[in-house]
Amino acid sequence: MKKKIELHLAHWVFVDDVKFFGKGRLQLLELIQETGSISKAAKEMGMSYKKAWRMVDELNTFGKSPYVIASKGGIHGGGTEVTETGKQVMDAYHRLGEKLQTIIEQEKNLLDLI
Amino acid sequence: MKKKIELHLAHWVFVDDVKFFGKGRLQLLELIQETGSISKAAKEMGMSYKKAWRMVDELNTFGKSPYVIASKGGIHGGGTEVTETGKQVMDAYHRLGEKLQTIIEQEKNLLDLI
C-alpha cells in the first residue's frame, strides 16, 4: 500500500517568550467575528467559555491595543466584535501562512526522499 | 518596557497521518552522526535510550530504507551511523527550514501589528 507522505507546518507569534498567537487564536477570532459572541465561538471550538475568555483577555492585554471589544447598539442590540487591530493581525498571520505554504508546495520533492 | 515579539515556526513530515520527522528527530540523527551511538545521542538530548531507540526504529521502519545502521569494523571497531538516505532527509529537512526562515525574515513587518 502506498504511503501518504505530507509536509505540515505551523507558525506562531511569541511575545516575551510566551506563545501569543497561532492557528487556534486565529480561529477563535474568526468565530467571534462570525457569531458576534465569545461563548458561541467557544462552543463551536469545543472549548470552555472560561478558556476562550482567557485567550481573548491575553490578546487584549498583550497586543498593542485590544483585539476584541464589546460593541453597543446596532440592530442586534450589541455584541462582541473584532477590532481593526485584531483584523490586521488576523490578515497578516493568514497571509504569512499562505506564503509559507507556497514554499512547502515548491519543496515537495523532499517527500520523495522520505 | 519594550516587548520582545518574535515569529517562530515548525515543520514536520507526516507519514499516513502520523508525525514522522521534525526538529527532534533531526537533532537525534545529528547526534548519532556525531557520537556514533544511539545511547550517547539519547543522553545528550536528556531522553531515555528506550525512547531514542523507538524513534530510530520508526525511522527505519517507515522510511523508504533504514536511516540508521550498525556499522562494523573501522578503527573504532564499529558503532552506529546514519545512512545516505538518512543524510539526504536531514539535508532536505534542514534546507526547507532555512527557506521558510527566509520568508519569516521578509515578513517581519507582521510583528509591528501585534
Interface residues (C-beta under 8 A of the other chain):
Chain A: K3 K4 I5 E6 L7 H8 L9 A10 H11 W12 V13 F14 V15 D16 D17 F20 F21 F62 G63 K64 T85 Q88 V89 A92 Y93 R95 L96 K99 L100 I103 I104 E107 N109 L110 L111 L113 I114
Chain B: K3 K4 I5 E6 L7 H8 L9 A10 H11 W12 V13 F14 V15 D16 D17 F20 F21 F62 G63 K64 T85 Q88 V89 A92 Y93 R95 L96 K99 L100 I103 I104 E107 N109 L110 L111 L113 I114
